[in-house]
Amino acid sequence: MNFTVKLKHLLCLLLILGLGLVSSCSRDEEDDVLSADKITSAFSAKVPLEWNKLLLDIDRYSPGYRPPAVARMMAYMGLAAYEAAVPGMPNNNSMSTHFTGLSVPTVEPGKEYNWPLAVNAAYATMFKVFYPHVNTFYIDKINSLETVLQVENAANVSKEVSTRSIAFGKAVAEAVYSWSKTDAQGHDAFKDPRPSSYIPPATGANGEKLWQPTFPDYTPALFPYWGKVRTFALKESEKMAKPPLTWSEDPNSKFYNQAKEVKLWVDNATEEDKWIAEFWSDDIFELTFEPAARLIAIANQMVVDEEVRLDEAVEIYTKLGLALSDAAVAVWHSKYAYNVERPVTYIRRVMDPNWKTLLNNPLKNVIGMSPEFPAYPSGHSGFGGAGAAILTHMFGTHEMTDESHNGRTEFISKARTFTNFAELGVEDAYSRLPLGVHYRMDCDEGLRLGYLAALRVTQLPWKK
């Protein structure tokens, strides 16, 4: 099946949402507030880029930080970096004026600051507090990157400016982290991602069979309470997905036919289908980064290709993190509200007791698995929709070749090229069908929630 079938619909929706125009990366002349060599745009994006590269490396091996916890962490990290740089961005507002309870330090009037040093200190501080539990190998990498970037940028300024800038960035990060702590449901949830207190219901009010830990590994529910996590831009009323199709085992029902579509696609998958399915299957801990971080991998490539400046970079990573986090809250809130069983469970019970998905874990030799949470709506689709919309908002309609998995050997890792980000997001979403882990309705609604999360983020008061 052609994965661009829904592209026209997506592009129309993006235009309706008002995300199809480049906004934040247009390099208008800055207000004459700071001298040209002192504003954030005077510097390259090397500092945030290097930290986000390291994030992708650590993401594969950080226990508890699978979706949606990583999306939330990226949002707070990005916000800290943005707040450390925004005093040097004359056309931008601090987000502390919008987020209730967030209070960040201010710069000393008339004093010089080096914004790369401030951003570096903010990232380093956030990495250390959000990743206290990773292997010492990665702790050393965090410390090493902090030192390398600090030495490099301090060489161009006085010791006084360097000390002041580093202290400011660290203080901003500590303030943002303190604000994270006030979100009790999300802040330390990575420490207990599969709480034993959650017992999934087996049947619904009308006798429908609901999600249960799934064949073949039957892993307990991941982040069942994530719907209570604080959002950045989505309203409470926008967190609930539209009702799914009515569950039925009747061969003439819409639900049955969506399950049949998944079965037929997996059973008759072409090499192209398998390539697409595996290309987006960022599902396996210690094998790949998870699906929210995949959008960071794509953003990193754009930051390099477009030679983005520091001011643009911190805005890109922050908007992307906030949108991915809000999309995750809405998706997970809805997953555990509707508790729709996975295709593999339905198909094995109703159609073929030996059927398996195409999702495998080569590290543990687990064949035909599904992610450990209800099907509806799709998390990949939420992340793909949110990420595609933010990238379109920042870069416009732009051809992109995704090289996120170049060089990997455990699956088909060859790069894929897309006409624009909308097409990329659609393929991310609907790749879950030939993989066998989602129904079409899951992908449709996940995309909608992702678009909505991105729209709400772009509507925040970023500009003066």
TORSE-530671 format. One record per residue: residue in one letter; x, z, y of N, C-alpha, C in turn. Coordinates in steps of 0.2 Angstrom, whole numbers. Layout:
TORSE-530671
   type     n_u     n_w     n_v    ca_u    ca_w    ca_v     c_u     c_w     c_v
      A       X       Z       Y       X       Z       Y       X       Z       Y
...
***
This chain:
TORSE-530671
   type     n_u     n_w     n_v    ca_u    ca_w    ca_v     c_u     c_w     c_v
      M       4       0      -6       0       0       0       4       0       6
      N       2      -4      11       6      -4      18       5       2      22
      F      10       6      23      10      12      27       9      11      34
      T       8       5      37       7       4      44       0       2      45
      V      -4       2      40     -12       1      40     -15       5      46
      K     -13      11      46     -16      16      51     -12      16      58
      L      -7      12      59      -3      12      65      -7      10      71
      K     -12       5      71     -16       4      77     -20       9      79
      H     -23      13      74     -27      19      75     -23      24      79
      L     -17      25      76     -12      30      79     -10      29      86
      L      -8      22      87      -6      21      94     -12      21      99
      C     -18      20      97     -24      21     101     -25      28     103
      L     -24      32      98     -25      39      99     -19      42     103
      L     -13      40     102      -8      42     106      -9      40     114
      L     -12      34     115     -13      32     122     -19      37     125
      I     -24      38     120     -30      42     123     -27      49     124
      L     -22      52     120     -20      58     122     -15      58     128
      G     -13      52     130      -9      52     136      -2      54     135
      L       0      52     128       7      54     126      12      48     126
      G       9      42     127      12      36     126      17      34     132
      L      17      37     137      22      35     142      28      40     143
      V      33      37     144      39      41     146      38      46     152
      S      39      52     151      38      56     157      44      60     159
      S      47      64     154      52      69     156      59      66     156
      C      60      61     152      67      58     152      68      53     157
      S      63      51     162      65      47     167      69      50     172
      R      75      47     174      80      50     178      79      49     185
      D      73      52     188      72      52     195      77      56     199
      E      78      54     205      83      58     209      81      65     210
      E      85      69     209      84      76     209      83      78     217
      D      79      84     218      78      86     224      85      89     227
      D      86      88     233      92      90     236      93      98     237
      V      93     101     231      93     109     231     100     111     229
      L     103     108     224     110     109     221     114     103     222
      S     121     104     223     125      99     223     125      95     217
      A     127      88     217     126      84     211     130      86     205
      D     136      89     206     140      91     201     138      98     198
      K     133     101     201     131     108     199     125     108     195
      I     121     103     195     114     103     192     115     102     185
      T     110     103     181     110     103     173     111      96     171
      S     109      91     175     109      84     173     116      81     174
      A     121      85     177     127      83     178     131      83     171
      F     129      86     166     132      88     160     129      84     154
      S     133      83     149     131      79     143     127      84     139
      A     124      81     134     119      85     129     123      88     123
      K     130      88     124     134      90     118     132      97     115
      V     131     102     120     130     109     118     124     109     113
      P     118     108     116     112     108     112     112     104     106
      L     115      98     106     116      93     100     120      97      95
      E     125     100      96     129     103      91     126     109      88
      W     122     112      92     118     118      89     113     116      84
      N     110     110      86     104     108      82     107     104      76
      K     113     101      76     116      99      70     117     105      65
      L     120     110      68     121     116      64     115     119      61
      L     109     119      65     103     121      62     101     117      56
      L     102     111      56     100     107      50     104     109      44
      D     111     110      45     115     112      40     113     119      37
      I     111     124      41     109     131      39     102     130      36
      D      98     126      39      91     126      36      90     125      29
      R      95     122      26      94     121      19      95     127      15
      Y      99     132      17     101     138      14      99     144      17
      S      94     144      21      92     151      24      86     153      21
      P      86     158      17      80     161      13      75     163      18
      G      69     161      16      63     163      20      61     158      25
      Y      66     154      27      65     149      33      63     143      30
      R      57     142      26      54     136      25      48     135      29
      P      45     129      29      39     128      34      34     134      33
      P      31     136      38      31     135      45      36     139      49
      A      40     144      46      44     149      49      49     145      53
      V      52     140      51      57     136      54      55     133      61
      A      49     131      61      46     128      67      45     133      72
      R      43     139      70      43     144      75      49     146      78
      M      54     147      73      61     149      76      64     144      80
      M      63     137      79      65     132      83      62     132      90
      A      56     134      90      52     135      97      56     140     101
      Y      57     146      98      60     151     102      67     150     104
      M      71     146      99      78     144     101      78     139     107
      G      74     134     106      73     129     111      71     132     118
      L      66     137     118      64     140     124      70     144     127
      A      74     147     123      79     151     126      84     146     130
      A      86     141     126      91     136     129      88     133     136
      Y      81     131     136      78     128     141      78     133     147
      E      77     140     146      77     145     151      84     146     154
      A      89     145     150      96     146     152      98     140     156
      A      95     135     156      97     129     160      92     127     166
      V      86     129     165      81     127     170      83     129     178
      P      87     134     179      89     136     186      93     130     189
      G      96     126     185      99     120     187      95     114     187
      M      89     114     186      84     108     185      79     109     191
      P      81     106     197      76     107     203      69     105     202
      N      68     100     198      61      98     197      57     101     192
      N      60     106     188      57     109     182      55     117     184
      N      50     119     181      48     126     181      50     130     175
      S      51     136     176      53     141     171      46     142     167
      M      46     142     161      40     143     157      38     151     157
      S      42     155     160      40     162     160      34     163     165
      T      33     158     169      27     158     174      21     157     170
      H      21     154     164      15     152     160      14     157     154
      F      19     159     151      18     163     145      18     170     146
      T      12     173     145      11     180     146      15     185     142
      G      19     189     146      23     194     143      30     192     142
      L      32     185     144      39     183     144      42     184     151
      S      47     188     151      50     189     158      58     188     157
      V      61     183     160      68     181     159      71     183     165
      P      78     184     165      82     185     170      83     180     175
      T      84     181     181      85     176     186      92     175     188
      V      94     170     191     101     169     193     102     172     200
      E     109     174     201     110     177     208     110     171     213
      P     107     172     218     106     167     224     113     165     226
      G     115     159     227     121     157     230     127     157     226
      K     126     159     220     132     159     215     132     153     211
      E     138     151     209     139     145     204     138     147     197
      Y     135     143     193     134     144     186     136     137     183
      N     139     138     177     140     132     172     135     132     167
      W     130     127     167     124     127     163     126     126     155
      P     131     122     154     133     121     147     135     128     144
      L     139     132     148     141     139     145     135     143     144
      A     130     143     149     124     147     148     120     145     142
      V     119     138     141     115     136     135     119     138     129
      N     125     137     129     129     139     123     128     146     121
      A     128     150     126     128     158     125     121     159     122
      A     116     156     125     109     157     123     108     155     116
      Y     110     149     114     110     146     107     113     151     102
      A     119     153     104     123     157      99     120     164      98
      T     117     167     104     114     173     103     107     172      99
      M     104     167      99      98     166      95      99     165      88
      F     104     161      87     106     160      80     108     166      76
      K     112     171      80     114     177      77     108     181      75
      V     103     182      80      97     186      78      92     183      74
      F      91     177      73      87     174      69      89     172      62
      Y      96     172      61      99     171      55     104     177      53
      P     101     183      53     106     188      51     107     189      43
      H     103     185      39     104     186      32     107     180      29
      V     110     175      32     113     169      29     120     171      26
      N     122     167      22     129     167      19     134     168      25
      T     139     172      23     144     173      28     148     166      30
      F     148     161      26     150     155      27     147     152      34
      Y     140     153      34     137     151      40     137     155      46
      I     138     162      45     139     166      50     146     164      54
      D     151     162      50     157     160      52     156     154      56
      K     152     149      54     151     143      57     148     144      64
      I     143     149      64     140     150      71     145     153      76
      N     149     158      73     154     160      78     159     155      80
      S     161     151      75     166     146      77     163     141      82
      L     157     139      81     154     134      86     153     137      93
      E     151     143      93     151     147      99     157     147     103
      T     163     148      99     169     149     102     172     142     105
      V     171     137     101     174     130     102     170     127     109
      L     164     128     109     160     125     115     161     130     121
      Q     162     136     120     164     140     126     171     139     129
      V     176     138     124     182     136     127     182     130     130
      E     179     125     127     179     118     130     176     118     137
      N     170     122     138     167     121     145     170     126     150
      A     173     132     147     176     136     152     182     134     155
      A     185     129     152     191     126     155     190     123     161
      N     184     121     163     183     117     169     180     122     175
      V     180     128     174     177     133     179     182     139     180
      S     180     143     185     184     149     186     182     154     181
      K     186     159     180     184     164     175     178     168     177
      E     177     169     184     171     172     187     165     168     185
      V     165     162     186     159     157     184     158     157     177
      S     163     157     173     162     157     166     159     164     163
      T     161     169     166     159     176     164     151     176     166
      R     150     174     172     143     175     174     138     170     170
      S     140     164     169     136     160     165     135     162     158
      I     140     164     155     139     167     148     134     173     148
      A     135     177     152     131     183     153     124     181     154
      F     123     177     158     116     174     160     113     171     154
      G     116     167     150     113     164     144     111     169     139
      K     116     173     138     115     179     133     109     183     135
      A     108     185     141     103     189     144      96     185     143
      V      96     179     144      90     175     144      88     175     136
      A      92     174     132      91     173     125      88     180     122
      E      91     186     124      89     192     123      82     193     125
      A      80     191     131      73     192     134      68     188     130
      V      70     181     128      66     177     124      65     180     117
      Y      70     183     114      70     186     107      65     192     108
      S      66     196     113      61     202     114      54     200     114
      W      53     194     117      46     192     118      44     190     111
      S      48     187     107      46     185     100      44     191      96
      K      47     197      97      45     203      93      38     205      95
      T      35     203     100      28     205     102      23     201      98
      D      26     196      94      21     192      90      22     195      83
      A      19     200      81      20     204      75      19     200      69
      Q      14     195      69      13     191      63      19     186      61
      G      22     184      66      27     179      65      34     181      65
      H      36     186      69      43     188      71      47     189      64
      D      45     193      60      49     194      54      46     192      48
      A      42     187      48      38     185      42      43     181      37
      F      48     179      39      53     175      35      56     180      30
      K      55     187      31      58     192      26      53     193      20
      D      47     191      21      42     191      15      37     185      15
      P      40     180      14      36     173      14      31     173       9
      R      31     176       4      26     176      -1      23     183      -3
      P      20     186       2      17     193       1      13     194      -5
      S      14     199      -8      10     201     -14       4     204     -13
      S       2     205      -6      -4     208      -4      -9     202      -4
      Y      -7     196      -4     -12     190      -4     -14     188     -11
      I     -21     189     -12     -23     186     -19     -28     180     -17
      P     -26     174     -19     -30     169     -18     -37     169     -21
      P     -42     167     -18     -49     167     -21     -49     161     -26
      A     -52     162     -32     -53     157     -37     -58     152     -36
      T     -64     154     -33     -70     150     -32     -73     151     -25
      G     -76     146     -23     -79     146     -16     -86     149     -16
      A     -90     149     -11     -97     151     -10    -101     147     -14
      N    -100     141     -15    -104     136     -19    -101     134     -26
      G     -97     138     -28     -94     137     -35     -89     133     -35
      E     -86     130     -30     -81     125     -30     -74     129     -32
      K     -70     125     -36     -64     128     -38     -59     128     -32
      L     -55     133     -30     -51     134     -25     -44     134     -27
      W     -39     133     -22     -32     133     -24     -30     139     -27
      Q     -26     138     -32     -22     144     -36     -15     141     -36
      P     -10     146     -37      -3     144     -39      -3     138     -44
      T       1     133     -42       0     127     -45       6     125     -50
      F       3     121     -55       8     118     -60      14     114     -57
      P      20     114     -60      22     118     -66      25     124     -65
      D      27     126     -59      30     132     -58      26     138     -56
      Y      20     137     -53      15     142     -52      18     147     -47
      T      21     145     -42      24     149     -36      19     152     -32
      P      19     159     -30      14     162     -26      13     159     -19
      A       8     160     -16       6     157     -10      12     159      -4
      L      14     153      -1      19     154       5      15     155      12
      F      17     160      15      14     162      22       7     161      22
      P       3     165      18      -4     165      18      -7     168      25
      Y      -4     172      29      -6     174      35      -4     171      41
      W      -1     165      40       2     162      46      -2     160      52
      G      -9     159      50     -14     157      55     -14     162      60
      K     -12     168      59     -12     174      65      -6     174      69
      V      -2     169      68       4     169      72       3     166      79
      R       6     169      84       5     167      91       6     159      92
      T       2     156      96       3     149      98       6     149     105
      F       9     143     107      12     142     113       7     139     118
      A       3     134     115      -1     130     119      -8     128     116
      L      -9     128     110     -15     127     107     -20     133     108
      K     -26     132     109     -31     137     110     -33     140     104
      E     -36     146     103     -38     149      97     -43     144      94
      S     -48     141      98     -53     137      95     -51     131      92
      E     -44     129      94     -42     123      91     -38     123      85
      K     -37     129      82     -33     130      76     -36     129      70
      M     -43     128      70     -46     127      64     -47     119      63
      A     -45     117      57     -46     110      55     -54     108      54
      K     -55     102      55     -62     100      53     -63     101      45
      P     -70     103      43     -71     104      36     -69      98      32
      P     -66     100      26     -64      94      21     -70      91      18
      L     -69      86      14     -74      83      10     -77      88       5
      T     -83      88       4     -86      93      -1     -83      92      -8
      W     -81      98     -10     -78      97     -17     -83      95     -22
      S     -81      91     -27     -85      89     -32     -81      86     -38
      E     -84      86     -44     -81      83     -50     -85      77     -52
      D     -90      75     -48     -94      69     -49     -90      63     -48
      P     -89      59     -53     -85      53     -52     -88      48     -46
      N     -94      49     -44     -96      45     -38     -95      49     -31
      S     -92      54     -32     -91      58     -25     -85      56     -21
      K     -85      57     -15     -79      55     -11     -73      59     -13
      F     -74      66     -14     -69      70     -16     -65      67     -23
      Y     -69      65     -28     -67      63     -34     -63      56     -32
      N     -65      52     -28     -62      46     -27     -55      47     -23
      Q     -55      52     -19     -49      53     -16     -43      55     -21
      A     -45      59     -25     -41      62     -31     -39      56     -35
      K     -44      51     -36     -42      45     -40     -37      41     -37
      E     -38      40     -30     -33      36     -26     -26      39     -27
      V     -25      45     -27     -18      48     -28     -16      47     -35
      K     -20      48     -40     -18      46     -47     -16      39     -48
      L     -20      35     -45     -18      28     -46     -12      26     -42
      W     -11      29     -37      -5      27     -33       2      29     -36
      V       1      36     -39       7      38     -43       8      34     -49
      D       3      33     -53       3      29     -59       6      22     -58
      N       5      19     -53       7      12     -52      12      12     -46
      A      16      17     -44      20      17     -39      25      11     -39
      T      26       7     -34      32       2     -34      38       6     -32
      E      43       2     -32      50       5     -30      50       7     -22
      E      46       3     -18      45       4     -11      41      11     -10
      D      36      12     -14      32      18     -14      36      24     -15
      K      40      23     -21      45      29     -23      50      30     -17
      W      53      25     -14      58      26      -9      54      30      -3
      I      49      28      -1      45      31       4      43      38       3
      A      41      39      -3      39      46      -5      45      51      -5
      E      50      48      -8      56      53      -8      60      53      -2
      F      59      48       2      63      48       9      60      54      13
      W      54      55      13      51      61      17      50      67      13
      S      52      68       7      50      74       3      55      79       4
      D      55      82      10      60      87      12      57      94      10
      D      56      95       3      52     101       1      56     106      -3
      I      63     104      -5      66     108      -9      72     113      -6
      F      71     119      -7      76     124      -4      82     123      -7
      E      88     123      -3      95     122      -5      96     114      -7
      L      91     110      -6      92     103      -7      92      99      -1
      T      86     100       3      85      97       9      83     102      15
      F      84     100      21      81     104      26      74     103      25
      E      70     107      28      62     107      27      59     102      32
      P      53     101      31      50      95      35      49      96      43
      A      49     102      45      49     103      52      56     101      55
      A      61     103      52      68     102      54      70      94      54
      R      66      91      49      67      83      49      66      80      56
      L      61      83      59      60      80      66      65      81      71
      I      69      87      70      75      89      74      80      84      72
      A      81      82      66      86      77      63      85      70      67
      I      79      68      68      77      62      71      78      63      79
      A      77      68      81      78      70      89      86      69      90
      N      90      72      85      97      72      86      99      65      87
      Q      97      61      82      99      54      82      97      50      89
      M      91      52      92      89      49      98      94      52     104
      V      95      58     104      99      61     109     106      57     109
      V     109      56     104     115      52     103     114      45     106
      D     109      41     103     108      34     104     107      33     111
      E     103      38     115     101      36     122     106      40     127
      E     111      43     124     116      46     129     112      51     133
      V     108      55     130     104      60     134     108      65     138
      R     106      67     144     109      72     147     107      79     145
      L     110      84     148     109      91     146     102      93     148
      D      99      91     154      93      93     156      87      90     152
      E      88      84     150      84      80     146      84      83     139
      A      89      85     136      90      87     129      87      94     128
      V      88      99     133      84     105     132      77     105     133
      E      74     100     137      67      99     137      65      96     131
      I      68      91     128      66      88     122      66      93     116
      Y      71      97     115      71     101     109      66     107     110
      T      64     109     116      59     114     118      52     112     116
      K      51     106     119      44     103     118      43     102     111
      L      48      99     107      47      97     100      46     104      96
      G      50     109      98      49     115      94      43     119      95
      L      40     119     101      34     122     103      28     118      99
      A      28     111     100      23     107      96      23     108      89
      L      29     108      86      30     109      79      27     116      77
      S      29     121      80      26     128      79      19     128      79
      D      16     126      85       9     126      85       5     122      80
      A       8     116      78       5     112      73       5     116      66
      A      10     120      65      11     124      59       6     129      59
      V       5     132      64       0     138      65      -7     135      63
      A      -9     130      66     -16     127      65     -16     124      58
      V     -11     121      55     -11     119      48     -12     124      43
      W      -8     129      44      -8     135      39     -14     139      40
      H     -16     140      46     -23     143      47     -28     140      43
      S     -29     134      44     -34     130      40     -33     129      33
      K     -27     129      30     -25     129      23     -29     135      20
      Y     -28     141      23     -30     147      19     -37     149      21
      A     -40     145      26     -47     145      27     -51     141      22
      Y     -49     135      20     -52     131      16     -50     131       9
      N     -44     133       7     -41     134       1     -43     128      -4
      V     -41     122      -2     -43     116      -6     -37     116     -11
      E     -39     115     -18     -34     114     -23     -30     108     -22
      R     -24     108     -25     -20     102     -25     -22      97     -30
      P     -20      90     -28     -22      85     -32     -20      86     -40
      V     -14      89     -41     -12      89     -48     -16      94     -52
      T     -19      99     -49     -23     104     -52     -30     100     -54
      Y     -33      97     -49     -39      93     -50     -38      88     -55
      I     -33      84     -54     -32      78     -59     -31      80     -66
      R     -27      85     -67     -26      88     -74     -32      91     -77
      R     -36      94     -73     -42      97     -76     -48      91     -77
      V     -49      87     -73     -54      82     -73     -53      75     -75
      M     -46      73     -75     -45      66     -76     -40      65     -82
      D     -34      69     -81     -29      68     -86     -25      74     -87
      P     -25      78     -92     -22      84     -93     -14      84     -93
      N     -11      78     -94      -4      77     -94      -1      74     -87
      W      -5      73     -82      -3      70     -76       2      74     -72
      K       7      71     -69      12      75     -65      13      71     -58
      T      15      75     -53      17      72     -47      24      68     -47
      L      26      65     -42      33      62     -42      38      67     -39
      L      35      73     -37      40      78     -33      43      82     -39
      N      50      81     -39      54      85     -43      59      89     -40
      N      61      95     -43      67      99     -41      73      98     -45
      P      78      94     -44      83      93     -48      88      99     -49
      L      88     103     -44      92     109     -44      89     114     -50
      K      83     114     -51      80     119     -56      77     115     -62
      N      78     108     -62      75     104     -67      67     105     -68
      V      64     106     -62      56     107     -62      54     100     -60
      I      49      97     -65      47      90     -64      39      91     -62
      G      37      86     -58      30      86     -56      27      92     -52
      M      31      94     -47      29     100     -44      24      99     -38
      S      21     104     -35      18     103     -28      20     109     -24
      P      20     108     -17      21     114     -13      16     120     -14
      E      19     126     -13      15     132     -15      10     135     -10
      F       6     130      -8       0     132      -3      -5     127      -4
      P     -11     129      -2     -17     124      -2     -16     117       1
      A     -20     112      -1     -18     105       1     -20     104       8
      Y     -26     106      10     -29     103      16     -28     108      22
      P     -26     106      28     -23      99      29     -15      99      27
      S     -12      93      28      -5      92      26       0      95      31
      G       4      99      29      10     101      34      14      96      36
      H      16      91      31      21      86      33      17      81      39
      S      11      80      38       7      76      42       6      80      49
      G       5      86      49       5      90      56      12      89      59
      F      17      90      56      24      90      59      25      82      61
      G      24      78      57      25      71      58      21      69      64
      G      14      71      65      10      69      71      13      72      77
      A      15      79      77      17      82      83      24      79      85
      G      28      78      80      35      76      82      35      69      85
      A      31      64      81      30      57      84      27      57      91
      A      22      61      92      19      62      99      24      64     104
      I      28      69     103      33      72     108      38      67     109
      L      41      64     104      46      59     104      44      53     108
      T      37      51     107      34      45     111      34      47     118
      H      32      53     120      31      56     126      38      56     130
      M      43      58     126      50      58     129      53      52     130
      F      53      47     125      57      41     125      52      35     125
      G      46      35     125      42      29     125      41      26     119
      T      39      20     118      39      16     112      46      13     111
      H      49      15     106      56      14     105      57      13      97
      E      61       8      96      63       6      89      68      12      86
      M      67      14      80      71      19      78      73      18      71
      T      79      19      69      81      19      62      83      26      60
      D      79      29      55      80      36      53      86      36      48
      E      91      39      50      97      40      45      98      47      43
      S      93      51      43      93      58      41      96      59      35
      H      95      55      30      98      56      23     103      52      21
      N     106      48      25     112      44      23     117      48      19
      G     119      45      14     125      48      10     123      52       4
      R     116      54       4     114      58      -1     113      54      -8
      T     114      57     -13     114      54     -20     108      56     -24
      E     105      61     -23     100      64     -28      93      60     -27
      F      92      56     -22      86      52     -21      88      46     -17
      I      83      41     -16      84      35     -13      85      37      -5
      S      91      37      -3      92      40       4      94      34       9
      K      93      28       7      94      23      12      90      23      18
      A      93      22      24      89      23      30      83      18      31
      R      78      20      35      72      16      36      71      15      43
      T      69       9      45      68       7      52      61       7      54
      F      59       9      60      52       9      62      52       6      69
      T      46       2      70      45      -1      77      45       4      82
      N      42      10      81      41      15      86      40      22      82
      F      40      27      86      39      34      83      32      35      80
      A      27      31      83      20      32      80      20      30      72
      E      24      24      71      24      21      64      28      26      60
      L      33      29      63      37      34      59      33      40      57
      G      29      43      62      25      49      60      20      47      55
      V      17      41      55      12      39      50      15      39      43
      E      21      36      43      24      35      36      26      42      34
      D      28      47      38      29      54      36      23      57      33
      A      17      56      36      11      59      34       9      56      27
      Y       8      49      27       5      46      21      10      45      15
      S      16      47      16      21      47      11      19      52       6
      R      14      57       7      12      62       3       7      60      -2
      L       4      54      -1       0      51      -6       4      48     -12
      P       8      43     -11      12      41     -17      16      46     -21
      L      18      52     -17      21      57     -20      17      61     -25
      G      10      61     -23       5      64     -27       3      71     -25
      V       5      74     -19       4      81     -18      -1      82     -13
      H      -4      76     -10     -10      77      -5     -15      72      -6
      Y     -21      73      -4     -27      69      -3     -26      65       3
      R     -29      59       4     -29      56      11     -32      60      16
      M     -37      64      15     -40      68      20     -35      73      23
      D     -31      76      19     -26      80      21     -21      77      26
      C     -19      71      25     -15      68      30     -18      66      36
      D     -25      64      35     -29      62      41     -29      68      46
      E     -31      73      43     -32      79      48     -26      83      50
      G     -21      82      46     -14      85      48     -12      81      54
      L     -12      75      54     -10      71      59     -14      73      66
      R     -20      73      65     -24      75      71     -22      82      74
      L     -21      87      70     -19      93      72     -12      92      76
      G      -8      88      73      -1      87      76      -1      84      82
      Y      -5      79      83      -6      76      90      -9      81      95
      L     -14      85      93     -17      89      97     -12      94     100
      A      -8      97      95      -3     102      97       2      99     102
      A       4      93     101       9      89     105       6      88     112
      L      -1      86     112      -4      85     119      -4      92     123
      R      -6      97     120      -6     104     123       0     106     126
      V       6     104     122      12     106     124      14     102     131
      T      13      96     130      14      91     136      10      93     142
      Q       5      97     141       1      99     147       3     105     150
      L       8     109     147      10     115     150      14     113     157
      P      14     118     162      17     116     168      25     115     169
      W      27     110     165      34     109     165      37     107     172
      K      34     103     176      36     100     182      33     104     188
      K      37     104     193      35     107     200      30     102     203
***
